[in-house]
Amino acid sequence: MTGLSDDGGRLHIAVHTAGNRTTLTLTGELDQYSGPQLAQLLDMAMDGSVEHVDVQMAQVGFVDVDGVRELVRAYRLGAGRGVKLTLRDPQPDIVWLLRITGAALLLGGSTAPPPPVEAGEPLEDTPSVPLAGIASERDQRANERDRRADEREEHADDRDLLAQERDRVVDEREQRVSDHQRWEDIREDMADARERDLERRESER
């Protein structure tokens, strides 16, 4: 088992080989920045030493068109080397993206793989994709992340205010206790003074 992360920290990849199968477990986001790292590992995994390469996608929260392109390229490269590449457990929105880009074969349901390509060959026949829709969805996710971050900051501010209010109430209670004790001491001193005064008067009679 080995683990690697891309330079931007967007994608962590754990590699495990058992018998005739290699599994790459992805965590994070697969996009134009993290795709090259995955492509490099897939190229190494599909060197012909195994027949199956599974890409576990359950912990992948986002894939863009560049990420799909890397996966399709790897699929076609594997087909030329006798290696079957299959995506496992992708999120529903990623399945949707694979279907609208014509890349559903990555899910393992196709029996007619595309012609093989060599590493580095441009993927010229990638189906057209509604980029505006995908960009909009990506923006929505970014906005949702920002909104959640703002909510966390607001909750943190609220907690700070509550802590300050608790401290103020505690200080006031301690001050009241201190004032009460001070007045008790004063009353005791006055009582002692009256008692001494009475004793003095009695002794003078």
N, CA, C and O of each residue as an XYZ file, in Angstrom:
820
protein
N       0.858     -1.195      0.000
C       0.000      0.000      0.000
C       0.890      1.241      0.000
O       1.771      1.376      0.849
N       0.663      2.134     -0.940
C       1.378      3.403     -0.973
C       0.370      4.519     -1.068
O      -0.745      4.322     -1.550
N       0.761      5.698     -0.607
C      -0.129      6.849     -0.660
C       0.595      8.061     -1.183
O       1.724      8.346     -0.784
N      -0.065      8.785     -2.090
C       0.519      9.982     -2.670
C      -0.538     11.069     -2.725
O      -1.733     10.784     -2.816
N      -0.088     12.325     -2.670
C      -0.985     13.463     -2.825
C      -0.404     14.385     -3.879
O       0.814     14.494     -4.016
N      -1.295     15.060     -4.638
C      -0.803     16.020     -5.604
C      -0.301     17.249     -4.865
O      -0.606     17.438     -3.687
N       0.468     18.086     -5.553
C       1.111     19.227     -4.913
C       0.112     20.177     -4.274
O       0.407     20.796     -3.252
N      -1.077     20.298     -4.876
C      -2.060     21.228     -4.337
C      -2.892     20.655     -3.204
O      -3.720     21.358     -2.624
N      -2.682     19.388     -2.883
C      -3.449     18.782     -1.805
C      -4.896     18.502     -2.168
O      -5.713     18.225     -1.289
N      -5.231     18.570     -3.474
C      -6.621     18.351     -3.883
C      -6.980     16.877     -3.902
O      -8.139     16.519     -3.691
N      -5.992     16.011     -4.154
C      -6.274     14.599     -4.347
C      -5.221     13.752     -3.653
O      -4.020     13.938     -3.847
N      -5.701     12.810     -2.835
C      -4.819     11.812     -2.216
C      -5.101     10.477     -2.877
O      -6.262     10.124     -3.085
N      -4.059      9.730     -3.209
C      -4.195      8.465     -3.921
C      -3.474      7.381     -3.133
O      -2.275      7.487     -2.873
N      -4.208      6.340     -2.755
C      -3.623      5.171     -2.096
C      -3.645      4.010     -3.101
O      -4.674      3.753     -3.726
N      -2.535      3.325     -3.255
C      -2.401      2.250     -4.235
C      -2.199      0.931     -3.503
O      -1.343      0.817     -2.626
N      -3.000     -0.063     -3.876
C      -2.897     -1.389     -3.260
C      -3.024     -2.444     -4.349
O      -3.942     -2.393     -5.167
N      -2.106     -3.396     -4.358
C      -2.121     -4.481     -5.325
C      -2.263     -5.802     -4.597
O      -1.532     -6.089     -3.649
N      -3.220     -6.606     -5.056
C      -3.436     -7.937     -4.498
C      -3.736     -8.889     -5.645
O      -4.743     -8.742     -6.339
N      -2.864     -9.858     -5.838
C      -3.073    -10.825     -6.905
C      -3.029    -10.170     -8.263
O      -2.044     -9.529     -8.628
N      -4.109    -10.336     -9.012
C      -4.169     -9.845    -10.388
C      -4.923     -8.521    -10.495
O      -5.412     -8.166    -11.567
N      -5.017     -7.779     -9.359
C      -5.815     -6.560     -9.354
C      -5.096     -5.460     -8.568
O      -4.574     -5.697     -7.479
N      -5.080     -4.266     -9.135
C      -4.548     -3.094     -8.452
C      -5.690     -2.115     -8.211
O      -6.472     -1.833     -9.118
N      -5.785     -1.596     -6.990
C      -6.839     -0.640     -6.638
C      -6.205      0.693     -6.275
O      -5.317      0.759     -5.425
N      -6.671      1.756     -6.927
C      -6.266      3.115     -6.590
C      -7.442      3.771     -5.876
O      -8.492      3.988     -6.480
N      -7.276      4.087     -4.608
C      -8.338      4.717     -3.823
C      -8.091      6.222     -3.785
O      -7.072      6.687     -3.275
N      -9.044      6.973     -4.334
C      -8.901      8.424     -4.449
C      -9.712      9.114     -3.348
O     -10.803      8.678     -2.981
N      -9.147     10.189     -2.843
C      -9.852     11.020     -1.869
C      -9.607     12.484     -2.223
O      -8.459     12.922     -2.289
N     -10.680     13.242     -2.451
C     -10.521     14.660     -2.769
C     -11.202     15.035     -4.074
O     -12.338     14.635     -4.330
N     -10.497     15.814     -4.905
C     -11.051     16.331     -6.151
C     -10.129     15.977     -7.316
O      -8.907     16.080     -7.216
N     -10.746     15.556     -8.424
C      -9.992     15.205     -9.630
C     -10.267     16.270    -10.682
O     -11.372     16.360    -11.215
N      -9.242     17.084    -10.977
C      -9.425     18.165    -11.928
C      -8.147     18.351    -12.733
O      -7.276     17.480    -12.742
N      -8.040     19.486    -13.408
C      -6.892     19.724    -14.277
C      -5.577     19.790    -13.516
O      -4.510     19.606    -14.102
N      -5.645     20.050    -12.221
C      -4.431     20.157    -11.425
C      -3.995     18.803    -10.862
O      -2.807     18.483    -10.847
N      -4.967     18.011    -10.401
C      -4.622     16.720     -9.809
C      -4.614     15.584    -10.827
O      -4.083     14.509    -10.549
N      -5.203     15.813    -12.018
C      -5.279     14.775    -13.031
C      -3.932     14.203    -13.459
O      -3.806     12.983    -13.568
N      -2.909     15.045    -13.709
C      -1.617     14.506    -14.150
C      -0.995     13.524    -13.160
O      -0.379     12.540    -13.570
N      -1.149     13.778    -11.870
C      -0.625     12.853    -10.864
C      -1.312     11.495    -10.980
O      -0.656     10.455    -10.931
N      -2.650     11.510    -11.136
C      -3.382     10.265    -11.289
C      -2.984      9.563    -12.582
O      -2.807      8.344    -12.599
N      -2.842     10.328    -13.669
C      -2.463      9.738    -14.949
C      -1.126      9.013    -14.848
O      -0.952      7.934    -15.414
N      -0.192      9.607    -14.129
C       1.123      8.988    -13.965
C       1.009      7.661    -13.216
O       1.629      6.672    -13.608
N       0.222      7.636    -12.145
C       0.066      6.409    -11.372
C      -0.687      5.341    -12.161
O      -0.357      4.158    -12.074
N      -1.687      5.749    -12.924
C      -2.423      4.789    -13.742
C      -1.513      4.177    -14.808
O      -1.583      2.979    -15.080
N      -0.672      4.999    -15.400
C       0.254      4.493    -16.410
C       1.186      3.447    -15.797
O       1.496      2.438    -16.431
N       1.632      3.691    -14.561
C       2.505      2.731    -13.882
C       1.731      1.472    -13.502
O       2.254      0.363    -13.615
N       0.473      1.641    -13.047
C      -0.325      0.494    -12.616
C      -0.674     -0.419    -13.779
O      -0.805     -1.631    -13.602
N      -0.827      0.158    -14.973
C      -1.220     -0.630    -16.139
C      -0.006     -1.001    -16.990
O       0.004     -0.814    -18.207
N       1.016     -1.532    -16.315
C       2.226     -1.935    -17.027
C       2.148     -3.360    -17.543
O       3.123     -3.882    -18.085
N       0.980     -3.999    -17.375
C       0.800     -5.365    -17.844
C       0.981     -6.409    -16.768
O       0.791     -7.596    -17.034
N       1.345     -6.007    -15.550
C       1.573     -6.976    -14.477
C       0.258     -7.431    -13.838
O       0.228     -8.463    -13.168
N      -0.820     -6.683    -14.034
C      -2.142     -7.078    -13.549
C      -3.133     -6.946    -14.695
O      -2.864     -6.270    -15.688
N      -4.285     -7.600    -14.547
C      -5.310     -7.541    -15.587
C      -6.414     -6.551    -15.259
O      -7.149     -6.123    -16.149
N      -6.535     -6.185    -13.999
C      -7.616     -5.287    -13.587
C      -7.053     -4.141    -12.760
O      -6.242     -4.345    -11.856
N      -7.492     -2.948    -13.084
C      -7.172     -1.768    -12.292
C      -8.495     -1.102    -11.906
O      -9.242     -0.635    -12.766
N      -8.771     -1.068    -10.606
C      -9.980     -0.430    -10.100
C      -9.622      0.937     -9.526
O      -8.629      1.085     -8.814
N     -10.442      1.928     -9.846
C     -10.275      3.262     -9.282
C     -11.452      3.507     -8.341
O     -12.578      3.733     -8.785
N     -11.181      3.459     -7.041
C     -12.228      3.629     -6.026
C     -12.531      5.127     -5.871
O     -11.673      5.913     -5.472
N     -13.787      5.498     -6.201
C     -14.172      6.910     -6.294
C     -15.115      7.353     -5.174
O     -15.614      8.478     -5.208
N     -15.368      6.498     -4.188
C     -16.390      6.820     -3.190
C     -16.087      8.107     -2.437
O     -17.009      8.807     -2.017
N     -14.787      8.435     -2.258
C     -14.412      9.618     -1.491
C     -14.013     10.795     -2.383
O     -13.389     11.748     -1.915
N     -14.372     10.729     -3.664
C     -14.094     11.833     -4.592
C     -15.327     12.726     -4.651
O     -16.408     12.273     -5.026
N     -15.169     13.985     -4.283
C     -16.312     14.892     -4.232
C     -16.541     15.688     -5.498
O     -17.621     16.244     -5.698
N     -15.512     15.750     -6.376
C     -15.656     16.576     -7.570
C     -14.745     16.058     -8.675
O     -13.589     15.715     -8.428
N     -15.272     16.005     -9.893
C     -14.492     15.667    -11.089
C     -14.885     16.650    -12.183
O     -16.071     16.864    -12.432
N     -13.885     17.253    -12.839
C     -14.214     18.133    -13.956
C     -13.909     17.420    -15.273
O     -13.519     16.253    -15.280
N     -14.090     18.130    -16.382
C     -13.914     17.535    -17.702
C     -12.483     17.051    -17.904
O     -12.264     16.007    -18.518
N     -11.515     17.794    -17.397
C     -10.120     17.369    -17.529
C      -9.884     16.062    -16.790
O      -9.135     15.206    -17.259
N     -10.522     15.908    -15.638
C     -10.398     14.650    -14.908
C     -10.991     13.489    -15.675
O     -10.401     12.410    -15.725
N     -12.167     13.701    -16.279
C     -12.776     12.660    -17.108
C     -11.869     12.307    -18.275
O     -11.714     11.134    -18.614
N     -11.267     13.326    -18.894
C     -10.389     13.085    -20.033
C      -9.206     12.199    -19.641
O      -8.810     11.317    -20.403
N      -8.643     12.434    -18.451
C      -7.529     11.606    -17.995
C      -7.975     10.168    -17.772
O      -7.244      9.233    -18.098
N      -9.162      9.988    -17.223
C      -9.669      8.644    -16.980
C      -9.935      7.903    -18.285
O      -9.609      6.722    -18.408
N     -10.525      8.590    -19.256
C     -10.792      7.968    -20.552
C      -9.488      7.601    -21.241
O      -9.367      6.521    -21.820
N      -8.515      8.501    -21.177
C      -7.215      8.218    -21.790
C      -6.579      6.981    -21.155
O      -6.017      6.133    -21.850
N      -6.675      6.889    -19.822
C      -6.120      5.733    -19.133
C      -6.868      4.460    -19.506
O      -6.256      3.401    -19.646
N      -8.183      4.552    -19.667
C      -8.979      3.392    -20.066
C      -8.517      2.872    -21.426
O      -8.330      1.670    -21.617
N      -8.341      3.785    -22.348
C      -7.933      3.387    -23.696
C      -6.500      2.865    -23.703
O      -6.172      1.935    -24.440
N      -5.658      3.466    -22.882
C      -4.283      2.986    -22.772
C      -4.257      1.573    -22.210
O      -3.504      0.725    -22.688
N      -5.083      1.318    -21.190
C      -5.150     -0.015    -20.614
C      -5.670     -1.042    -21.597
O      -5.207     -2.183    -21.624
N      -6.647     -0.626    -22.413
C      -7.192     -1.555    -23.397
C      -6.106     -2.044    -24.350
O      -6.136     -3.193    -24.788
N      -5.163     -1.190    -24.666
C      -4.072     -1.580    -25.554
C      -3.051     -2.473    -24.875
O      -2.218     -3.080    -25.548
N      -3.101     -2.564    -23.548
C      -2.135     -3.378    -22.801
C      -2.794     -4.601    -22.153
O      -2.157     -5.329    -21.391
N      -4.057     -4.812    -22.461
C      -4.748     -5.956    -21.886
C      -5.154     -5.760    -20.447
O      -5.308     -6.732    -19.707
N      -5.333     -4.503    -20.031
C      -5.709     -4.191    -18.647
C      -7.083     -3.526    -18.653
O      -7.326     -2.590    -19.415
N      -7.969     -4.012    -17.804
C      -9.328     -3.472    -17.700
C      -9.386     -2.434    -16.584
O      -9.124     -2.751    -15.423
N      -9.725     -1.206    -16.931
C      -9.871     -0.127    -15.951
C     -11.350      0.069    -15.636
O     -12.174      0.189    -16.543
N     -11.679      0.101    -14.347
C     -13.075      0.269    -13.935
C     -13.148      1.245    -12.768
O     -12.364      1.160    -11.822
N     -14.099      2.172    -12.845
C     -14.362      3.082    -11.727
C     -15.333      2.411    -10.767
O     -16.293      1.766    -11.187
N     -15.073      2.572     -9.473
C     -15.916      1.949     -8.458
C     -16.557      3.013     -7.569
O     -15.887      3.924     -7.083
N     -17.862      2.879     -7.368
C     -18.632      3.672     -6.391
C     -18.517      5.185     -6.571
O     -18.357      5.895     -5.578
N     -18.593      5.711     -7.812
C     -18.573      7.174     -7.952
C     -19.862      7.791     -7.429
O     -20.906      7.140     -7.406
N     -19.783      9.062     -7.004
C     -20.954      9.785     -6.544
C     -21.938      9.995     -7.700
O     -21.526     10.016     -8.860
N     -23.236     10.152     -7.397
C     -24.239     10.289     -8.466
C     -23.944     11.408     -9.453
O     -24.158     11.230    -10.652
N     -23.456     12.565     -8.985
C     -23.192     13.653     -9.914
C     -22.013     13.328    -10.826
O     -21.949     13.811    -11.957
N     -21.072     12.504    -10.332
C     -19.952     12.099    -11.180
C     -20.435     11.092    -12.222
O     -19.997     11.123    -13.372
N     -21.341     10.196    -11.814
C     -21.931      9.265    -12.788
C     -22.636     10.052    -13.879
O     -22.524      9.725    -15.060
N     -23.359     11.083    -13.483
C     -24.055     11.932    -14.465
C     -23.061     12.553    -15.437
O     -23.304     12.571    -16.644
N     -21.945     13.062    -14.924
C     -20.933     13.676    -15.781
C     -20.351     12.652    -16.746
O     -20.138     12.953    -17.920
N     -20.094     11.444    -16.255
C     -19.544     10.403    -17.123
C     -20.523     10.066    -18.245
O     -20.118      9.829    -19.384
N     -21.792     10.046    -17.919
C     -22.787      9.691    -18.939
C     -22.931     10.785    -19.998
O     -23.001     10.492    -21.191
N     -22.974     12.044    -19.562
C     -23.189     13.095    -20.559
C     -21.942     13.336    -21.406
O     -22.027     13.913    -22.490
N     -20.779     12.893    -20.911
C     -19.560     13.031    -21.707
C     -19.270     11.783    -22.521
O     -18.239     11.700    -23.187
N     -20.175     10.809    -22.471
C     -19.964      9.588    -23.227
C     -18.900      8.693    -22.635
O     -18.337      7.853    -23.337
N     -18.613      8.858    -21.345
C     -17.551      8.081    -20.705
C     -18.110      7.043    -19.743
O     -17.405      6.600    -18.836
N     -19.373      6.648    -19.928
C     -19.981      5.674    -19.026
C     -19.296      4.317    -19.103
O     -19.461      3.496    -18.201
N     -18.527      4.065    -20.166
C     -17.801      2.804    -20.287
C     -16.830      2.608    -19.117
O     -16.440      1.481    -18.811
N     -16.445      3.714    -18.465
C     -15.543      3.618    -17.324
C     -16.196      2.928    -16.134
O     -15.506      2.471    -15.223
N     -17.530      2.851    -16.138
C     -18.250      2.242    -15.030
C     -18.284      0.724    -15.138
O     -18.765      0.042    -14.234
N     -17.769      0.195    -16.257
C     -17.695     -1.250    -16.416
C     -18.873     -1.861    -17.129
O     -18.962     -3.085    -17.222
N     -19.789     -1.046    -17.640
C     -20.958     -1.594    -18.299
C     -20.810     -1.795    -19.785
O     -21.716     -2.340    -20.416
N     -19.699     -1.376    -20.376
C     -19.519     -1.487    -21.819
C     -18.652     -2.685    -22.147
O     -17.668     -2.949    -21.457
N     -19.012     -3.414    -23.199
C     -18.230     -4.563    -23.648
C     -17.444     -4.249    -24.903
O     -16.767     -5.127    -25.438
N     -17.514     -3.030    -25.381
C     -16.818     -2.640    -26.613
C     -15.891     -1.482    -26.304
O     -16.274     -0.324    -26.470
N     -14.652     -1.780    -25.848
C     -13.726     -0.702    -25.508
C     -13.292      0.068    -26.730
O     -13.253     -0.493    -27.825
N     -12.963      1.345    -26.577
C     -12.501      2.155    -27.702
C     -11.116      1.698    -28.125
O     -10.448      0.982    -27.379
N     -10.677      2.098    -29.306
C      -9.356      1.687    -29.765
C      -8.276      2.187    -28.835
O      -8.419      3.255    -28.239
N      -7.180      1.424    -28.698
C      -6.113      1.805    -27.773
C      -5.348      3.018    -28.245
O      -5.313      3.328    -29.436
N      -4.732      3.705    -27.290
C      -3.863      4.830    -27.606
C      -2.588      4.682    -26.801
O      -2.575      4.004    -25.774
N      -1.544      5.295    -27.248
C      -0.291      5.318    -26.503
C      -0.290      6.494    -25.537
O      -1.013      7.471    -25.729
N       0.520      6.390    -24.510
C       0.617      7.460    -23.521
C       1.039      8.755    -24.188
O       1.966      8.787    -24.997
N       0.339      9.825    -23.831
C       0.690     11.123    -24.375
C      -0.085     11.506    -25.617
O      -0.074     12.674    -26.007
N      -0.764     10.548    -26.255
C      -1.543     10.866    -27.453
C      -2.752     11.691    -27.076
O      -3.450     11.333    -26.127
N      -3.038     12.789    -27.779
C      -4.195     13.620    -27.434
C      -5.496     12.875    -27.632
O      -5.638     12.092    -28.571
N      -6.424     13.114    -26.766
C      -7.724     12.469    -26.847
C      -8.649     13.347    -27.691
O      -9.390     14.175    -27.161
N      -8.594     13.154    -29.011
C      -9.280     14.066    -29.921
C     -10.762     13.764    -30.035
O     -11.542     14.630    -30.431
N     -11.161     12.539    -29.690
C     -12.564     12.180    -29.894
C     -13.386     12.236    -28.621
O     -14.453     11.627    -28.539
N     -12.894     12.965    -27.626
C     -13.694     13.138    -26.422
C     -14.990     13.856    -26.764
O     -14.945     14.927    -27.368
N     -16.144     13.305    -26.400
C     -17.417     13.928    -26.766
C     -17.515     15.344    -26.215
O     -16.903     15.700    -25.208
N     -18.316     16.131    -26.927
C     -18.518     17.499    -26.467
C     -19.261     17.485    -25.144
O     -20.075     16.598    -24.887
N     -18.974     18.478    -24.303
C     -19.540     18.536    -22.965
C     -20.138     19.923    -22.734
O     -19.533     20.919    -23.131
N     -21.286     20.011    -22.114
C     -21.850     21.323    -21.778
C     -21.027     21.980    -20.678
O     -21.366     21.900    -19.498
N     -19.940     22.631    -21.085
C     -19.001     23.188    -20.114
C     -19.647     24.231    -19.222
O     -19.326     24.345    -18.039
N     -20.568     24.994    -19.810
C     -21.207     26.042    -19.022
C     -21.958     25.441    -17.838
O     -21.909     25.959    -16.723
N     -22.661     24.324    -18.109
C     -23.399     23.683    -17.034
C     -22.487     23.139    -15.961
O     -22.780     23.254    -14.771
N     -21.370     22.538    -16.382
C     -20.430     21.982    -15.414
C     -19.769     23.100    -14.621
O     -19.601     22.995    -13.406
N     -19.390     24.178    -15.321
C     -18.782     25.310    -14.633
C     -19.762     25.911    -13.630
O     -19.385     26.319    -12.532
N     -21.038     25.954    -14.042
C     -22.045     26.493    -13.137
C     -22.170     25.618    -11.891
O     -22.271     26.122    -10.773
N     -22.162     24.301    -12.101
C     -22.256     23.391    -10.963
C     -21.043     23.542    -10.060
O     -21.166     23.524     -8.836
N     -19.854     23.694    -10.676
C     -18.647     23.871     -9.886
C     -18.719     25.167     -9.090
O     -18.318     25.213     -7.927
N     -19.238     26.234     -9.730
C     -19.391     27.506     -9.022
C     -20.373     27.370     -7.864
O     -20.169     27.940     -6.792
N     -21.446     26.605     -8.093
C     -22.426     26.404     -7.030
C     -21.799     25.698     -5.846
O     -22.069     26.029     -4.691
N     -20.943     24.704     -6.152
C     -20.280     23.985     -5.061
C     -19.320     24.909     -4.319
O     -19.231     24.879     -3.092
N     -18.605     25.729     -5.088
C     -17.686     26.674     -4.453
C     -18.460     27.654     -3.576
O     -18.043     27.962     -2.460
N     -19.598     28.146     -4.092
C     -20.416     29.061     -3.301
C     -20.950     28.380     -2.039
O     -21.034     28.997     -0.977
N     -21.313     27.082     -2.171
C     -21.813     26.356     -1.014
C     -20.715     26.188      0.029
O     -20.959     26.318      1.229
N     -19.490     25.893     -0.445
C     -18.378     25.790      0.500
C     -18.123     27.118      1.198
O     -17.870     27.162      2.402
N     -18.192     28.214      0.415
C     -17.993     29.537      1.015
C     -19.086     29.844      2.035
O     -18.827     30.402      3.101
N     -20.323     29.461      1.679
C     -21.446     29.727      2.593
C     -21.260     28.963      3.902
O     -21.501     29.494      4.986
N     -20.827     27.709      3.783
C     -20.616     26.918      4.993
C     -19.468     27.478      5.822
O     -19.517     27.482      7.052
N     -18.432     27.953      5.127
C     -17.311     28.564      5.854
C     -17.779     29.814      6.593
O     -17.399     30.047      7.740
N     -18.622     30.628      5.914
C     -19.151     31.832      6.571
C     -20.005     31.456      7.782
O     -19.944     32.113      8.821
N     -20.804     30.387      7.639
C     -21.637     29.967      8.763
C     -20.776     29.511      9.936
O     -21.074     29.803     11.094
N     -19.696     28.785      9.610
C     -18.812     28.345     10.686
C     -18.195     29.548     11.401
O     -18.078     29.560     12.627
N     -17.801     30.562     10.618
C     -17.240     31.764     11.235
C     -18.279     32.476     12.101
O     -17.966     32.953     13.192
N     -19.529     32.543     11.604
C     -20.582     33.182     12.391
C     -20.830     32.411     13.683
O     -21.015     33.005     14.745
N     -20.833     31.077     13.581
C     -21.043     30.276     14.784
C     -19.892     30.479     15.764
O     -20.093     30.539     16.977
N     -18.679     30.584     15.212
C     -17.523     30.830     16.087
C     -17.654     32.186     16.774
O     -17.349     32.321     17.959
N     -18.114     33.198     16.017
C     -18.311     34.525     16.616
C     -19.387     34.467     17.696
O     -19.259     35.080     18.755
N     -20.464     33.708     17.401
C     -21.531     33.589     18.401
C     -21.010     32.910     19.674
O     -21.342     33.312     20.789
N     -20.195     31.882     19.483
C     -19.638     31.204     20.653
C     -18.755     32.149     21.464
O     -18.764     32.126     22.694
N     -17.987     32.986     20.749
C     -17.134     33.954     21.449
C     -17.985     34.949     22.240
O     -17.672     35.289     23.381
N     -19.069     35.406     21.607
C     -19.949     36.348     22.308
C     -20.586     35.704     23.541
O     -20.692     36.336     24.592
N     -21.008     34.448     23.407
C     -21.592     33.755     24.552
C     -20.567     33.588     25.666
O     -20.877     33.747     26.847
N     -19.336     33.262     25.265
C     -18.276     33.107     26.275
C     -18.023     34.430     26.990
O     -17.844     34.465     28.208
N     -18.009     35.527     26.214
C     -17.809     36.836     26.824
C     -18.960     37.181     27.767
O     -18.743     37.744     28.840
N     -20.189     36.840     27.362
C     -21.350     37.129     28.201
C     -21.302     36.310     29.484
O     -21.618     36.806     30.566
N     -20.895     35.023     29.345
C     -20.757     34.203     30.553
C     -19.703     34.783     31.490
O     -19.895     34.822     32.706
N     -18.604     35.227     30.924
C     -17.549     35.820     31.757
C     -18.059     37.071     32.457
O     -17.752     37.305     33.626
N     -18.849     37.883     31.729
C     -19.381     39.110     32.340
C     -20.324     38.784     33.489
O     -20.274     39.413     34.546
N     -21.200     37.777     33.268
C     -22.139     37.388     34.321
C     -21.397     36.852     35.536
O     -21.747     37.161     36.675
N     -20.375     36.049     35.286
C     -19.578     35.508     36.392
C     -18.896     36.645     37.155
O     -18.882     36.654     38.386
N     -18.333     37.600     36.417
C     -17.674     38.748     37.072
C     -18.665     39.533     37.919
O     -18.358     39.922     39.046
N     -19.874     39.768     37.361
C     -20.888     40.506     38.118
C     -21.293     39.747     39.377
O     -21.465     40.343     40.440
N     -21.447     38.415     39.251
C     -21.828     37.628     40.427
C     -20.738     37.687     41.484
O     -21.019     37.829     42.674
N     -19.492     37.578     41.040
C     -18.388     37.666     41.995
C     -18.322     39.038     42.647
O     -18.006     39.156     43.831
N     -18.625     40.086     41.860
C     -18.619     41.432     42.415
C     -19.727     41.605     43.453
O     -19.528     42.222     44.499
N     -20.930     41.032     43.134
C     -22.031     41.130     44.097
C     -21.696     40.395     45.388
O     -21.980     40.871     46.487
N     -21.075     39.204     45.228
C     -20.672     38.457     46.424
C     -19.653     39.248     47.240
O     -19.709     39.288     48.469
N     -18.715     39.879     46.520
C     -17.697     40.677     47.206
C     -18.323     41.866     47.918
O     -17.973     42.170     49.059
N     -19.280     42.561     47.219
C     -19.955     43.705     47.845
C     -20.750     43.261     49.071
O     -20.744     43.927     50.106
N     -21.432     42.126     48.937
C     -22.226     41.627     50.054
C     -21.334     41.325     51.247
O     -21.670     41.668     52.381
N     -20.198     40.685     50.996
C     -19.283     40.365     52.086
C     -18.724     41.623     52.721
O     -18.545     41.691     53.937
N     -18.448     42.627     51.884
C     -17.910     43.889     52.410
C     -18.925     44.551     53.335
O     -18.568     45.037     54.408
N     -20.225     44.570     52.906
C     -21.246     45.165     53.769
C     -21.459     44.354     55.044
O     -21.737     44.913     56.104
N     -21.327     43.043     54.936
C     -21.434     42.211     56.137
C     -20.317     42.554     57.116
O     -20.539     42.641     58.323
N     -19.126     42.747     56.584
C     -17.999     43.118     57.442
C     -18.240     44.472     58.099
O     -17.943     44.661     59.278
N     -18.793     45.430     57.310
C     -19.075     46.755     57.853
C     -20.113     46.665     58.970
O     -19.964     47.296     60.017
N     -21.184     45.862     58.738
C     -22.222     45.717     59.767
C     -21.655     45.084     61.042
O     -21.993     45.473     62.159
N     -20.788     44.102     60.834
C     -20.184     43.481     62.010
C     -19.305     44.473     62.771
O     -19.308     44.509     64.002
N     -18.556     45.274     62.018
C     -17.713     46.280     62.680
C     -18.574     47.283     63.452
O     -18.226     47.671     64.568
N     -19.716     47.710     62.849
C     -20.596     48.657     63.523
C     -21.220     48.022     64.773
O     -21.359     48.678     65.805
N     -21.589     46.757     64.670
C     -22.171     46.073     65.825
C     -21.139     45.958     66.940
O     -21.444     46.177     68.112
N     -19.919     45.612     66.558
C     -18.854     45.514     67.561
C     -18.611     46.876     68.219
O     -18.385     46.957     69.426
N     -18.658     47.946     67.414
C     -18.431     49.293     67.953
C     -19.529     49.672     68.933
O     -19.242     50.243     69.985
N     -20.794     49.362     68.607
C     -21.904     49.675     69.516
C     -21.778     48.895     70.807
O     -22.008     49.415     71.899
N     -21.399     47.601     70.652
C     -21.256     46.792     71.858
C     -20.147     47.331     72.762
O     -20.299     47.367     73.983
N     -19.042     47.747     72.165
C     -17.961     48.313     72.974
C     -18.388     49.628     73.633
O     -18.024     49.929     74.770
N     -19.177     50.399     72.870
C     -19.650     51.670     73.420
C     -20.582     51.441     74.609
O     -20.505     52.156     75.608
N     -21.449     50.460     74.500
C     -22.341     50.143     75.619
C     -21.547     49.665     76.830
O     -21.812     50.062     77.965
N     -20.568     48.803     76.562
C     -19.742     48.319     77.664
C     -18.996     49.476     78.357
O     -18.850     49.489     79.580
N     -18.534     50.433     77.560
C     -17.815     51.573     78.136
C     -18.762     52.407     79.000
O     -18.393     52.847     80.089
N     -19.985     52.620     78.506
C     -20.946     53.433     79.272
C     -21.319     52.751     80.584
O     -21.465     53.385     81.629
N     -21.470     51.394     80.480
C     -21.814     50.654     81.695
C     -20.700     50.760     82.717
O     -20.950     50.866     83.918
N     -19.485     50.730     82.238
C     -18.339     50.782     83.175
C     -18.172     52.177     83.789
O     -17.593     52.306     84.868
N     -18.663     53.205     83.128
C     -18.529     54.577     83.622
C     -19.571     54.899     84.673
O     -19.429     55.879     85.405
N     -20.635     54.075     84.761
C     -21.688     54.387     85.711
C     -21.268     54.040     87.131
O     -22.040     54.239     88.070
